[in-house]
Amino acid sequence: MPLTLLIADDHPMFRGALLHALATLLVNGKALEAGSHSAMEAVLARGEHVDMVLLDLTMPGAMGFSSLLWLRGEHPDIPVLVVSSNDHPRNVRRAQQFGAAGFVSKSAPADVLRDAVQTVMDGGTAFIGARSERSEDDAKLAARLASLTPQQFRVLMLLAEGLLNKQIASELGLAENTVKIHVTAVLSKLECRSRTQAAVLVKSLDLEEGVEGSHPG
């Protein structure tokens, strides 16, 4: 079957580099592209069949692992291969725990990327050199976030940016009272007592820093 990949990365040149590296796997197949979290949502909302998402972690509209968690919650049947320059061991382990099928550093050779894509398409996982260390806190966090509806997830991301209900309503095209209902539901599902506590929870999705690489991703 021809392969359809969704490449979600905010750097057009890097998307082009990925396409070049994966050309042999995309014979008769195709690649869809998205430069932000919202663009990725829009592509998937079209209902087009996607075999795999190659995901950058620091696109506009994403906070740390938020896009990965959104994908696993809304499209659990689509495997996700994280492709990031921020390959700190804890980030690799958290990506694994949050449901990614693999993690490839942006500094890896093209053949490593191709092998990872093939491995995941064959039903395997591709975490090169990563030790799996389960964190109960991460497991609980993933479960709570997975309980949010897509609209509640969007409200949470904007809430975490410090937006007020009126601003969130304007951003999402909703009535302010509807946003208020969503915020109440979000706080309840996340077991947070305040908006500030919810924002701190989202902040915990940030990537571990202190790695080599030309830019975060």
TIRO-2110 file (N, C-alpha, C; in Angstrom, 1 decimal):
// TIRO-2110
0.8, -1.2, 0.0, N, 1, A
0.0, 0.0, 0.0, CA, 1, A
0.9, 1.2, 0.0, C, 1, A
0.5, 2.3, -0.8, N, 2, A
1.3, 3.5, -0.8, CA, 2, A
1.2, 4.2, 0.6, C, 2, A
2.3, 4.8, 1.0, N, 3, A
2.5, 5.3, 2.3, CA, 3, A
2.1, 6.8, 2.3, C, 3, A
1.3, 7.2, 3.2, N, 4, A
1.0, 8.7, 3.4, CA, 4, A
1.5, 9.1, 4.7, C, 4, A
2.4, 10.1, 4.7, N, 5, A
3.0, 10.6, 5.9, CA, 5, A
2.5, 12.1, 6.1, C, 5, A
2.3, 12.4, 7.4, N, 6, A
2.1, 13.8, 7.7, CA, 6, A
3.3, 14.4, 8.5, C, 6, A
4.0, 15.3, 7.9, N, 7, A
5.2, 15.9, 8.4, CA, 7, A
4.8, 17.2, 9.1, C, 7, A
4.8, 17.2, 10.5, N, 8, A
4.4, 18.4, 11.2, CA, 8, A
5.7, 19.0, 11.8, C, 8, A
6.1, 20.1, 11.2, N, 9, A
7.4, 20.8, 11.6, CA, 9, A
7.3, 22.2, 11.1, C, 9, A
7.7, 23.2, 11.9, N, 10, A
7.5, 24.6, 11.5, CA, 10, A
8.7, 25.1, 10.7, C, 10, A
9.6, 24.3, 10.3, N, 11, A
10.7, 24.7, 9.5, CA, 11, A
10.6, 24.2, 8.1, C, 11, A
10.2, 25.0, 7.1, N, 12, A
10.0, 24.4, 5.7, CA, 12, A
11.2, 23.7, 5.2, C, 12, A
12.4, 24.2, 5.5, N, 13, A
13.6, 23.6, 4.9, CA, 13, A
13.8, 22.2, 5.6, C, 13, A
13.5, 22.1, 6.8, N, 14, A
13.6, 20.8, 7.5, CA, 14, A
12.6, 19.8, 6.9, C, 14, A
11.3, 20.3, 6.7, N, 15, A
10.3, 19.4, 6.1, CA, 15, A
10.8, 18.9, 4.7, C, 15, A
11.5, 19.8, 4.0, N, 16, A
12.0, 19.4, 2.7, CA, 16, A
13.1, 18.4, 2.8, C, 16, A
13.9, 18.5, 3.9, N, 17, A
15.0, 17.6, 4.1, CA, 17, A
14.5, 16.2, 4.5, C, 17, A
13.4, 16.2, 5.3, N, 18, A
12.7, 14.9, 5.6, CA, 18, A
12.2, 14.3, 4.4, C, 18, A
11.5, 15.0, 3.5, N, 19, A
11.0, 14.5, 2.3, CA, 19, A
12.1, 13.9, 1.4, C, 19, A
13.2, 14.5, 1.3, N, 20, A
14.3, 14.0, 0.6, CA, 20, A
14.8, 12.7, 1.2, C, 20, A
15.0, 12.7, 2.5, N, 21, A
15.5, 11.5, 3.2, CA, 21, A
14.6, 10.3, 3.0, C, 21, A
13.3, 10.6, 2.9, N, 22, A
12.3, 9.5, 2.9, CA, 22, A
11.8, 9.2, 1.5, C, 22, A
12.4, 9.8, 0.5, N, 23, A
11.9, 9.6, -0.9, CA, 23, A
11.7, 8.2, -1.3, C, 23, A
12.6, 7.3, -0.9, N, 24, A
12.6, 5.9, -1.4, CA, 24, A
11.3, 5.2, -0.7, C, 24, A
10.9, 5.7, 0.5, N, 25, A
9.7, 5.1, 1.1, CA, 25, A
8.4, 5.7, 0.6, C, 25, A
8.5, 6.8, -0.1, N, 26, A
7.3, 7.5, -0.6, CA, 26, A
7.1, 7.3, -2.1, C, 26, A
7.7, 6.3, -2.7, N, 27, A
7.4, 6.0, -4.1, CA, 27, A
6.0, 5.6, -4.2, C, 27, A
5.2, 6.2, -5.0, N, 28, A
3.8, 6.0, -5.2, CA, 28, A
3.0, 6.5, -3.9, C, 28, A
3.7, 7.0, -2.9, N, 29, A
3.0, 7.5, -1.7, CA, 29, A
3.0, 9.0, -1.8, C, 29, A
2.7, 9.7, -0.6, N, 30, A
2.8, 11.1, -0.6, CA, 30, A
3.0, 11.6, 0.8, C, 30, A
3.4, 12.8, 1.0, N, 31, A
3.6, 13.5, 2.3, CA, 31, A
2.7, 14.7, 2.4, C, 31, A
2.0, 14.9, 3.5, N, 32, A
1.2, 16.1, 3.8, CA, 32, A
2.1, 16.9, 4.7, C, 32, A
1.9, 18.2, 4.7, N, 33, A
2.8, 19.0, 5.6, CA, 33, A
1.9, 20.0, 6.4, C, 33, A
2.5, 20.2, 7.6, N, 34, A
1.8, 21.2, 8.6, CA, 34, A
2.9, 21.9, 9.3, C, 34, A
2.8, 23.2, 9.4, N, 35, A
3.8, 24.0, 10.1, CA, 35, A
3.4, 24.5, 11.5, C, 35, A
2.3, 24.1, 12.0, N, 36, A
1.8, 24.5, 13.3, CA, 36, A
0.9, 23.4, 13.9, C, 36, A
0.6, 23.5, 15.2, N, 37, A
-0.4, 22.5, 15.7, CA, 37, A
-1.7, 22.7, 15.1, C, 37, A
-2.2, 23.9, 14.9, N, 38, A
-3.5, 24.1, 14.3, CA, 38, A
-3.6, 23.6, 12.8, C, 38, A
-2.5, 23.8, 12.1, N, 39, A
-2.4, 23.3, 10.7, CA, 39, A
-2.5, 21.8, 10.7, C, 39, A
-1.8, 21.2, 11.7, N, 40, A
-1.9, 19.7, 11.8, CA, 40, A
-3.3, 19.2, 12.1, C, 40, A
-4.0, 19.9, 13.0, N, 41, A
-5.4, 19.6, 13.3, CA, 41, A
-6.2, 19.7, 12.0, C, 41, A
-6.0, 20.8, 11.2, N, 42, A
-6.8, 21.0, 10.0, CA, 42, A
-6.6, 19.9, 9.0, C, 42, A
-5.3, 19.5, 8.8, N, 43, A
-5.0, 18.4, 7.9, CA, 43, A
-5.8, 17.1, 8.3, C, 43, A
-5.7, 16.8, 9.6, N, 44, A
-6.3, 15.5, 10.1, CA, 44, A
-7.9, 15.7, 10.1, C, 44, A
-8.4, 16.9, 10.2, N, 45, A
-9.8, 17.1, 10.2, CA, 45, A
-10.4, 16.9, 8.8, C, 45, A
-9.6, 16.9, 7.8, N, 46, A
-10.1, 16.7, 6.4, CA, 46, A
-10.5, 15.2, 6.2, C, 46, A
-10.0, 14.4, 7.1, N, 47, A
-10.4, 13.0, 7.0, CA, 47, A
-9.6, 12.2, 6.0, C, 47, A
-8.5, 12.8, 5.5, N, 48, A
-7.6, 12.1, 4.6, CA, 48, A
-6.8, 11.0, 5.4, C, 48, A
-6.7, 9.8, 4.8, N, 49, A
-6.0, 8.7, 5.4, CA, 49, A
-4.5, 9.1, 5.7, C, 49, A
-4.0, 9.0, 6.9, N, 50, A
-2.6, 9.2, 7.2, CA, 50, A
-2.1, 8.0, 7.9, C, 50, A
-0.9, 7.5, 7.4, N, 51, A
-0.3, 6.3, 8.0, CA, 51, A
0.5, 6.6, 9.2, C, 51, A
1.1, 7.8, 9.2, N, 52, A
2.1, 8.1, 10.3, CA, 52, A
2.3, 9.6, 10.4, C, 52, A
2.4, 10.1, 11.6, N, 53, A
2.8, 11.5, 11.8, CA, 53, A
4.3, 11.6, 12.2, C, 53, A
5.0, 12.4, 11.5, N, 54, A
6.4, 12.8, 12.0, CA, 54, A
6.3, 14.1, 12.6, C, 54, A
6.5, 14.1, 14.0, N, 55, A
6.1, 15.3, 14.8, CA, 55, A
7.3, 16.0, 15.4, C, 55, A
7.4, 17.3, 15.1, N, 56, A
8.3, 18.2, 15.8, CA, 56, A
7.6, 18.6, 17.1, C, 56, A
8.3, 18.8, 18.2, N, 57, A
7.7, 19.1, 19.5, CA, 57, A
7.5, 20.5, 19.8, C, 57, A
8.1, 21.4, 19.0, N, 58, A
8.1, 22.9, 19.4, CA, 58, A
7.5, 23.7, 18.3, C, 58, A
6.4, 23.2, 17.6, N, 59, A
5.7, 24.0, 16.6, CA, 59, A
4.9, 25.1, 17.3, C, 59, A
4.5, 26.2, 16.6, N, 60, A
3.6, 27.2, 17.1, CA, 60, A
2.3, 26.5, 17.5, C, 60, A
1.8, 26.8, 18.7, N, 61, A
0.5, 26.3, 19.2, CA, 61, A
0.7, 25.0, 20.1, C, 61, A
2.0, 24.6, 20.2, N, 62, A
2.3, 23.4, 21.0, CA, 62, A
3.1, 23.9, 22.2, C, 62, A
2.9, 23.1, 23.3, N, 63, A
3.7, 23.4, 24.5, CA, 63, A
4.3, 22.1, 25.0, C, 63, A
5.6, 21.9, 24.7, N, 64, A
6.2, 20.7, 25.0, CA, 64, A
5.6, 19.5, 24.4, C, 64, A
5.1, 18.6, 25.1, N, 65, A
4.5, 17.3, 24.6, CA, 65, A
3.0, 17.4, 24.3, C, 65, A
2.5, 18.7, 24.3, N, 66, A
1.0, 18.8, 24.1, CA, 66, A
0.5, 18.3, 22.8, C, 66, A
1.2, 18.5, 21.7, N, 67, A
0.8, 18.0, 20.4, CA, 67, A
0.8, 16.5, 20.4, C, 67, A
1.8, 15.9, 21.0, N, 68, A
1.9, 14.4, 21.0, CA, 68, A
0.7, 13.8, 21.8, C, 68, A
0.4, 14.4, 23.0, N, 69, A
-0.7, 14.0, 23.8, CA, 69, A
-2.1, 14.2, 23.0, C, 69, A
-2.2, 15.3, 22.3, N, 70, A
-3.4, 15.6, 21.5, CA, 70, A
-3.6, 14.5, 20.5, C, 70, A
-2.5, 14.2, 19.8, N, 71, A
-2.6, 13.2, 18.7, CA, 71, A
-3.0, 11.8, 19.3, C, 71, A
-2.4, 11.4, 20.4, N, 72, A
-2.7, 10.1, 21.0, CA, 72, A
-4.1, 10.0, 21.5, C, 72, A
-4.6, 11.2, 21.9, N, 73, A
-6.0, 11.2, 22.4, CA, 73, A
-7.0, 11.2, 21.3, C, 73, A
-6.8, 12.0, 20.2, N, 74, A
-7.7, 12.2, 19.2, CA, 74, A
-7.6, 11.2, 18.0, C, 74, A
-6.4, 10.8, 17.8, N, 75, A
-6.1, 9.9, 16.6, CA, 75, A
-5.2, 8.7, 17.1, C, 75, A
-5.7, 7.9, 18.0, N, 76, A
-4.9, 6.8, 18.6, CA, 76, A
-4.4, 5.8, 17.6, C, 76, A
-5.1, 5.7, 16.5, N, 77, A
-4.7, 4.7, 15.5, CA, 77, A
-3.6, 5.1, 14.6, C, 77, A
-3.2, 6.4, 14.7, N, 78, A
-2.1, 6.9, 13.8, CA, 78, A
-0.8, 6.9, 14.6, C, 78, A
0.2, 6.1, 14.3, N, 79, A
1.5, 6.1, 15.0, CA, 79, A
2.2, 7.4, 14.9, C, 79, A
2.9, 7.8, 15.9, N, 80, A
3.6, 9.1, 15.9, CA, 80, A
5.1, 8.9, 16.1, C, 80, A
5.9, 9.4, 15.2, N, 81, A
7.4, 9.3, 15.3, CA, 81, A
7.8, 10.7, 15.6, C, 81, A
8.4, 11.0, 16.8, N, 82, A
8.9, 12.3, 17.2, CA, 82, A
10.2, 12.5, 16.5, C, 82, A
10.4, 13.6, 15.8, N, 83, A
11.7, 14.0, 15.2, CA, 83, A
12.1, 15.3, 15.8, C, 83, A
13.1, 15.3, 16.7, N, 84, A
13.4, 16.5, 17.5, CA, 84, A
14.9, 16.6, 17.7, C, 84, A
15.3, 17.9, 17.7, N, 85, A
16.8, 18.1, 18.1, CA, 85, A
17.0, 18.1, 19.6, C, 85, A
15.9, 18.1, 20.3, N, 86, A
16.0, 18.1, 21.8, CA, 86, A
15.9, 16.7, 22.3, C, 86, A
17.1, 16.0, 22.1, N, 87, A
17.1, 14.5, 22.4, CA, 87, A
17.6, 14.2, 23.8, C, 87, A
17.3, 15.0, 24.8, N, 88, A
17.7, 14.7, 26.2, CA, 88, A
17.0, 13.4, 26.5, C, 88, A
17.7, 12.5, 27.2, N, 89, A
17.2, 11.2, 27.6, CA, 89, A
15.8, 11.2, 28.2, C, 89, A
15.5, 12.2, 29.1, N, 90, A
14.2, 12.3, 29.7, CA, 90, A
13.1, 12.6, 28.7, C, 90, A
13.5, 13.5, 27.7, N, 91, A
12.5, 13.8, 26.7, CA, 91, A
12.1, 12.5, 25.8, C, 91, A
13.2, 11.7, 25.6, N, 92, A
12.9, 10.5, 24.8, CA, 92, A
12.0, 9.5, 25.6, C, 92, A
12.3, 9.4, 26.9, N, 93, A
11.5, 8.5, 27.7, CA, 93, A
10.1, 9.0, 27.9, C, 93, A
9.9, 10.3, 28.0, N, 94, A
8.6, 10.9, 28.2, CA, 94, A
7.8, 10.7, 26.9, C, 94, A
8.5, 10.9, 25.8, N, 95, A
7.8, 10.7, 24.5, CA, 95, A
7.3, 9.3, 24.4, C, 95, A
8.1, 8.3, 24.8, N, 96, A
7.7, 6.9, 24.8, CA, 96, A
6.5, 6.7, 25.7, C, 96, A
6.5, 7.3, 26.9, N, 97, A
5.4, 7.1, 27.9, CA, 97, A
4.2, 7.8, 27.4, C, 97, A
4.3, 8.9, 26.8, N, 98, A
3.1, 9.6, 26.3, CA, 98, A
2.6, 9.1, 25.0, C, 98, A
3.1, 8.0, 24.5, N, 99, A
2.5, 7.3, 23.4, CA, 99, A
3.1, 7.3, 22.1, C, 99, A
4.3, 8.0, 21.9, N, 100, A
5.0, 8.0, 20.6, CA, 100, A
5.4, 6.6, 20.3, C, 100, A
5.5, 6.3, 19.0, N, 101, A
6.0, 5.0, 18.6, CA, 101, A
7.5, 5.0, 18.3, C, 101, A
8.1, 6.2, 18.4, N, 102, A
9.6, 6.3, 18.2, CA, 102, A
10.1, 7.7, 18.4, C, 102, A
11.4, 7.8, 18.5, N, 103, A
12.0, 9.1, 18.6, CA, 103, A
13.3, 9.1, 17.9, C, 103, A
13.4, 10.1, 17.0, N, 104, A
14.7, 10.2, 16.2, CA, 104, A
15.2, 11.6, 16.3, C, 104, A
16.5, 11.8, 16.7, N, 105, A
17.1, 13.1, 16.8, CA, 105, A
17.3, 13.7, 15.4, C, 105, A
17.1, 15.0, 15.3, N, 106, A
17.3, 15.7, 14.0, CA, 106, A
18.7, 15.6, 13.5, C, 106, A
19.6, 15.3, 14.4, N, 107, A
21.0, 15.1, 14.0, CA, 107, A
21.4, 13.7, 13.5, C, 107, A
20.4, 12.8, 13.5, N, 108, A
20.6, 11.5, 13.1, CA, 108, A
20.8, 11.4, 11.6, C, 108, A
21.6, 10.4, 11.1, N, 109, A
21.7, 10.2, 9.6, CA, 109, A
20.4, 9.9, 9.0, C, 109, A
20.3, 10.1, 7.7, N, 110, A
19.0, 9.8, 7.0, CA, 110, A
18.6, 8.4, 7.1, C, 110, A
19.6, 7.5, 7.0, N, 111, A
19.3, 6.0, 7.1, CA, 111, A
18.7, 5.6, 8.4, C, 111, A
19.0, 6.3, 9.5, N, 112, A
18.4, 6.0, 10.8, CA, 112, A
17.0, 6.4, 10.8, C, 112, A
16.7, 7.6, 10.2, N, 113, A
15.3, 8.0, 10.1, CA, 113, A
14.5, 7.1, 9.2, C, 113, A
15.0, 6.7, 8.1, N, 114, A
14.3, 5.7, 7.2, CA, 114, A
14.0, 4.4, 8.0, C, 114, A
15.0, 3.9, 8.7, N, 115, A
14.9, 2.7, 9.4, CA, 115, A
13.8, 2.8, 10.5, C, 115, A
13.8, 4.0, 11.2, N, 116, A
12.8, 4.2, 12.2, CA, 116, A
11.4, 4.2, 11.6, C, 116, A
11.2, 4.9, 10.5, N, 117, A
9.9, 5.0, 9.8, CA, 117, A
9.4, 3.6, 9.4, C, 117, A
10.3, 2.8, 8.8, N, 118, A
10.0, 1.4, 8.4, CA, 118, A
9.6, 0.6, 9.6, C, 118, A
10.4, 0.7, 10.7, N, 119, A
10.2, -0.1, 11.9, CA, 119, A
8.8, 0.2, 12.5, C, 119, A
8.4, 1.5, 12.5, N, 120, A
7.1, 1.8, 13.1, CA, 120, A
6.0, 1.4, 12.1, C, 120, A
6.2, 1.5, 10.8, N, 121, A
5.2, 1.0, 9.9, CA, 121, A
5.0, -0.5, 10.0, C, 121, A
6.0, -1.2, 10.4, N, 122, A
6.0, -2.6, 10.5, CA, 122, A
5.4, -3.0, 11.9, C, 122, A
5.0, -2.0, 12.7, N, 123, A
4.3, -2.3, 13.9, CA, 123, A
5.3, -2.3, 15.1, C, 123, A
6.5, -1.9, 14.9, N, 124, A
7.5, -1.9, 16.0, CA, 124, A
7.6, -0.5, 16.6, C, 124, A
8.6, -0.4, 17.5, N, 125, A
8.9, 0.9, 18.1, CA, 125, A
10.4, 1.3, 17.8, C, 125, A
10.7, 2.6, 17.8, N, 126, A
12.1, 3.0, 17.4, CA, 126, A
12.6, 4.1, 18.4, C, 126, A
13.1, 3.6, 19.5, N, 127, A
13.7, 4.5, 20.5, CA, 127, A
15.1, 4.1, 20.6, C, 127, A
16.0, 4.7, 19.7, N, 128, A
17.4, 4.3, 19.6, CA, 128, A
18.1, 4.6, 20.9, C, 128, A
18.6, 3.6, 21.6, N, 129, A
19.4, 3.8, 22.8, CA, 129, A
18.7, 4.3, 24.0, C, 129, A
17.4, 4.3, 24.0, N, 130, A
16.6, 4.9, 25.1, CA, 130, A
16.3, 3.8, 26.1, C, 130, A
16.4, 4.1, 27.4, N, 131, A
16.0, 3.2, 28.4, CA, 131, A
14.6, 3.6, 28.8, C, 131, A
13.7, 2.6, 28.9, N, 132, A
12.3, 2.9, 29.3, CA, 132, A
12.2, 3.0, 30.8, C, 132, A
11.9, 4.2, 31.3, N, 133, A
11.7, 4.4, 32.8, CA, 133, A
10.3, 5.0, 33.0, C, 133, A
9.5, 4.1, 33.5, N, 134, A
8.1, 4.6, 33.6, CA, 134, A
7.9, 5.5, 34.8, C, 134, A
7.2, 6.6, 34.6, N, 135, A
6.9, 7.6, 35.6, CA, 135, A
5.4, 7.5, 35.9, C, 135, A
5.1, 7.3, 37.2, N, 136, A
3.6, 7.2, 37.5, CA, 136, A
3.0, 8.6, 37.3, C, 136, A
3.8, 9.7, 37.7, N, 137, A
3.3, 11.0, 37.5, CA, 137, A
2.9, 11.3, 36.1, C, 137, A
3.8, 10.9, 35.1, N, 138, A
3.6, 11.1, 33.7, CA, 138, A
2.4, 10.3, 33.2, C, 138, A
2.2, 9.1, 33.8, N, 139, A
1.1, 8.2, 33.4, CA, 139, A
-0.2, 8.9, 33.8, C, 139, A
-0.3, 9.4, 35.0, N, 140, A
-1.5, 10.1, 35.5, CA, 140, A
-1.8, 11.3, 34.7, C, 140, A
-0.7, 12.1, 34.4, N, 141, A
-0.9, 13.3, 33.6, CA, 141, A
-1.4, 13.0, 32.2, C, 141, A
-0.9, 12.0, 31.6, N, 142, A
-1.3, 11.6, 30.2, CA, 142, A
-2.8, 11.2, 30.3, C, 142, A
-3.2, 10.4, 31.3, N, 143, A
-4.6, 10.0, 31.4, CA, 143, A
-5.5, 11.1, 31.6, C, 143, A
-5.2, 12.1, 32.4, N, 144, A
-6.0, 13.3, 32.7, CA, 144, A
-6.2, 14.1, 31.4, C, 144, A
-5.1, 14.3, 30.7, N, 145, A
-5.2, 15.1, 29.5, CA, 145, A
-5.9, 14.4, 28.4, C, 145, A
-5.8, 13.1, 28.4, N, 146, A
-6.6, 12.3, 27.4, CA, 146, A
-8.1, 12.3, 27.6, C, 146, A
-8.5, 12.7, 28.8, N, 147, A
-9.9, 12.8, 29.1, CA, 147, A
-10.6, 14.1, 28.5, C, 147, A
-9.8, 15.0, 28.1, N, 148, A
-10.3, 16.3, 27.6, CA, 148, A
-10.8, 16.1, 26.2, C, 148, A
-11.9, 16.8, 25.9, N, 149, A
-12.4, 16.9, 24.5, CA, 149, A
-11.4, 17.8, 23.7, C, 149, A
-11.4, 17.7, 22.4, N, 150, A
-10.6, 18.6, 21.6, CA, 150, A
-10.7, 20.1, 21.9, C, 150, A
-12.0, 20.5, 22.1, N, 151, A
-12.2, 21.9, 22.4, CA, 151, A
-11.7, 22.3, 23.8, C, 151, A
-11.9, 21.4, 24.8, N, 152, A
-11.3, 21.6, 26.1, CA, 152, A
-9.8, 21.7, 26.1, C, 152, A
-9.2, 20.9, 25.2, N, 153, A
-7.7, 20.9, 25.1, CA, 153, A
-7.3, 22.2, 24.6, C, 153, A
-8.0, 22.8, 23.6, N, 154, A
-7.7, 24.1, 23.0, CA, 154, A
-7.8, 25.2, 24.1, C, 154, A
-8.9, 25.1, 24.9, N, 155, A
-9.1, 26.0, 25.9, CA, 155, A
-8.0, 26.0, 27.0, C, 155, A
-7.6, 24.8, 27.3, N, 156, A
-6.5, 24.6, 28.2, CA, 156, A
-5.2, 25.2, 27.7, C, 156, A
-4.8, 25.1, 26.5, N, 157, A
-3.6, 25.6, 25.9, CA, 157, A
-3.6, 27.2, 26.0, C, 157, A
-4.8, 27.7, 25.7, N, 158, A
-4.9, 29.2, 25.7, CA, 158, A
-4.9, 29.7, 27.2, C, 158, A
-5.6, 29.0, 28.1, N, 159, A
-5.6, 29.3, 29.5, CA, 159, A
-4.2, 29.3, 30.0, C, 159, A
-3.4, 28.3, 29.6, N, 160, A
-2.0, 28.2, 30.0, CA, 160, A
-1.1, 29.4, 29.6, C, 160, A
-1.6, 30.0, 28.5, N, 161, A
-0.9, 31.2, 28.0, CA, 161, A
-1.3, 32.5, 28.7, C, 161, A
-2.2, 32.3, 29.7, N, 162, A
-2.6, 33.4, 30.5, CA, 162, A
-3.8, 34.2, 30.0, C, 162, A
-4.5, 33.7, 28.9, N, 163, A
-5.6, 34.4, 28.4, CA, 163, A
-6.8, 34.4, 29.3, C, 163, A
-7.6, 35.4, 29.3, N, 164, A
-8.8, 35.5, 30.1, CA, 164, A
-9.9, 34.8, 29.3, C, 164, A
-11.1, 34.5, 29.9, N, 165, A
-12.2, 33.9, 29.2, CA, 165, A
-12.6, 34.6, 28.0, C, 165, A
-12.7, 36.0, 28.1, N, 166, A
-13.1, 36.8, 27.0, CA, 166, A
-12.2, 36.6, 25.8, C, 166, A
-10.9, 36.6, 26.1, N, 167, A
-9.8, 36.5, 25.1, CA, 167, A
-9.9, 35.1, 24.4, C, 167, A
-10.1, 34.1, 25.3, N, 168, A
-10.2, 32.7, 24.7, CA, 168, A
-11.4, 32.6, 23.8, C, 168, A
-12.5, 33.2, 24.3, N, 169, A
-13.8, 33.2, 23.5, CA, 169, A
-13.5, 33.8, 22.1, C, 169, A
-12.8, 34.9, 22.1, N, 170, A
-12.5, 35.6, 20.8, CA, 170, A
-11.6, 34.7, 19.9, C, 170, A
-10.6, 34.1, 20.6, N, 171, A
-9.7, 33.3, 19.8, CA, 171, A
-10.3, 32.1, 19.2, C, 171, A
-11.3, 31.4, 19.9, N, 172, A
-11.9, 30.2, 19.4, CA, 172, A
-13.3, 30.4, 18.8, C, 172, A
-13.7, 31.7, 18.8, N, 173, A
-15.0, 31.9, 18.2, CA, 173, A
-16.2, 31.4, 19.0, C, 173, A
-16.1, 31.4, 20.3, N, 174, A
-17.1, 30.9, 21.2, CA, 174, A
-17.7, 32.0, 22.0, C, 174, A
-18.9, 31.7, 22.6, N, 175, A
-19.5, 32.6, 23.6, CA, 175, A
-18.7, 32.5, 24.9, C, 175, A
-18.6, 33.6, 25.6, N, 176, A
-17.8, 33.7, 26.8, CA, 176, A
-18.3, 32.7, 27.8, C, 176, A
-19.6, 32.5, 27.9, N, 177, A
-20.2, 31.6, 28.8, CA, 177, A
-19.8, 30.2, 28.5, C, 177, A
-19.7, 29.9, 27.2, N, 178, A
-19.3, 28.5, 26.8, CA, 178, A
-17.9, 28.3, 27.2, C, 178, A
-17.0, 29.3, 27.1, N, 179, A
-15.7, 29.1, 27.6, CA, 179, A
-15.6, 28.9, 29.1, C, 179, A
-16.5, 29.6, 29.8, N, 180, A
-16.5, 29.4, 31.3, CA, 180, A
-16.9, 28.0, 31.6, C, 180, A
-17.8, 27.4, 30.9, N, 181, A
-18.2, 26.0, 31.1, CA, 181, A
-17.0, 25.1, 30.8, C, 181, A
-16.3, 25.4, 29.7, N, 182, A
-15.2, 24.5, 29.3, CA, 182, A
-14.1, 24.6, 30.4, C, 182, A
-13.8, 25.8, 30.9, N, 183, A
-12.8, 26.0, 31.9, CA, 183, A
-13.1, 25.2, 33.2, C, 183, A
-14.4, 25.3, 33.6, N, 184, A
-14.8, 24.5, 34.7, CA, 184, A
-14.6, 23.0, 34.5, C, 184, A
-14.9, 22.5, 33.3, N, 185, A
-14.8, 21.1, 33.0, CA, 185, A
-13.3, 20.7, 33.0, C, 185, A
-12.5, 21.6, 32.4, N, 186, A
-11.0, 21.3, 32.3, CA, 186, A
-10.4, 21.2, 33.7, C, 186, A
-10.7, 22.2, 34.6, N, 187, A
-10.2, 22.1, 35.9, CA, 187, A
-10.6, 20.9, 36.7, C, 187, A
-11.9, 20.5, 36.5, N, 188, A
-12.4, 19.3, 37.2, CA, 188, A
-11.7, 18.0, 36.7, C, 188, A
-11.5, 17.9, 35.4, N, 189, A
-10.9, 16.7, 34.8, CA, 189, A
-9.4, 16.6, 35.2, C, 189, A
-8.8, 17.8, 35.3, N, 190, A
-7.3, 17.8, 35.6, CA, 190, A
-7.1, 17.8, 37.1, C, 190, A
-8.2, 17.8, 37.9, N, 191, A
-8.1, 17.9, 39.3, CA, 191, A
-7.3, 19.1, 39.8, C, 191, A
-7.6, 20.2, 39.1, N, 192, A
-6.9, 21.5, 39.5, CA, 192, A
-7.9, 22.4, 40.2, C, 192, A
-7.4, 23.1, 41.2, N, 193, A
-8.3, 24.0, 41.9, CA, 193, A
-8.3, 25.4, 41.3, C, 193, A
-7.4, 25.7, 40.4, N, 194, A
-7.4, 27.1, 39.9, CA, 194, A
-6.8, 27.1, 38.5, C, 194, A
-7.0, 28.2, 37.8, N, 195, A
-6.4, 28.3, 36.4, CA, 195, A
-4.9, 28.3, 36.5, C, 195, A
-4.3, 28.9, 37.6, N, 196, A
-2.9, 28.9, 37.8, CA, 196, A
-2.3, 27.5, 37.9, C, 196, A
-3.0, 26.7, 38.7, N, 197, A
-2.6, 25.3, 38.9, CA, 197, A
-2.6, 24.5, 37.5, C, 197, A
-3.6, 24.8, 36.7, N, 198, A
-3.7, 24.1, 35.4, CA, 198, A
-2.6, 24.6, 34.5, C, 198, A
-2.2, 25.9, 34.6, N, 199, A
-1.1, 26.4, 33.8, CA, 199, A
0.2, 25.8, 34.2, C, 199, A
0.4, 25.6, 35.5, N, 200, A
1.6, 24.9, 36.0, CA, 200, A
1.6, 23.5, 35.5, C, 200, A
0.5, 22.8, 35.4, N, 201, A
0.4, 21.4, 34.9, CA, 201, A
0.9, 21.4, 33.4, C, 201, A
0.4, 22.3, 32.6, N, 202, A
0.8, 22.4, 31.2, CA, 202, A
2.3, 22.7, 31.1, C, 202, A
2.8, 23.5, 32.0, N, 203, A
4.2, 23.9, 32.0, CA, 203, A
5.0, 22.6, 32.2, C, 203, A
4.5, 21.6, 33.0, N, 204, A
5.2, 20.4, 33.3, CA, 204, A
5.4, 19.6, 32.0, C, 204, A
4.8, 19.9, 30.9, N, 205, A
4.9, 19.2, 29.6, CA, 205, A
6.2, 19.8, 28.9, C, 205, A
6.8, 20.8, 29.4, N, 206, A
8.0, 21.4, 28.7, CA, 206, A
9.0, 20.3, 28.5, C, 206, A
9.9, 20.6, 27.5, N, 207, A
11.0, 19.7, 27.3, CA, 207, A
12.1, 19.9, 28.2, C, 207, A
12.9, 18.9, 28.5, N, 208, A
14.1, 19.0, 29.3, CA, 208, A
15.1, 19.7, 28.5, C, 208, A
15.8, 20.7, 29.0, N, 209, A
16.8, 21.5, 28.2, CA, 209, A
18.2, 20.9, 28.5, C, 209, A
19.2, 21.6, 28.0, N, 210, A
20.6, 21.3, 28.2, CA, 210, A
21.0, 20.2, 27.3, C, 210, A
20.7, 20.3, 26.0, N, 211, A
21.1, 19.3, 25.0, CA, 211, A
21.8, 20.0, 23.9, C, 211, A
22.5, 19.2, 23.1, N, 212, A
23.2, 19.7, 21.9, CA, 212, A
22.2, 19.9, 20.8, C, 212, A
22.4, 20.8, 19.9, N, 213, A
21.5, 21.0, 18.8, CA, 213, A
21.5, 22.5, 18.4, C, 213, A
21.2, 22.7, 17.1, N, 214, A
21.2, 24.1, 16.7, CA, 214, A
20.0, 24.9, 17.1, C, 214, A
18.9, 24.2, 17.3, N, 215, A
17.7, 24.8, 17.7, CA, 215, A
16.8, 23.8, 18.4, C, 215, A
15.9, 24.2, 19.3, N, 216, A
15.0, 23.3, 19.9, CA, 216, A
14.0, 22.7, 18.9, C, 216, A
13.5, 21.6, 19.2, N, 217, A
12.5, 21.0, 18.3, CA, 217, A
12.0, 19.8, 18.8, C, 217, A
END
